[in-house]
Amino acid sequence: MTDDALENQQGGEQTANLETIMHVPLEISVELGRVRMPLHEIARMNKGMVIELNKEANAEVQILANGSIFAKGEVVTTGNKLGVRITEVVSTSARINSLS
């Protein structure tokens, strides 16, 4: 078998393997911000109280797939729902590094 034929065969196998997992559902979440609070403050919370996050109102948000960041975006409204417009897709190498 020639090198080209072997590469074509391997490429076909990789495509078939990729097609196999393309329908696996992933949990997508968007992180608006974080805050660290003492337990006594959390225990005193009531309906209507506001938790102030560590980000500005118009700051980028992180978009995660199964807990790993894969993109960044901005919060938008679509009708009466919130959405996220993707502004940057994280590089493959950065995504791989985030898994370690």
Buried (B, 14 or more C-beta within 10 A) or exposed (E): EEEEEEEEEEEEEEEEEEEEEEEEEEEEEBEBEEEEEEEEEEEEEEEEEEEEEEBEEEEBBBBBEEEEBBBBBEBEEEEEEEEBEEEEEBEEEEBEEEEE
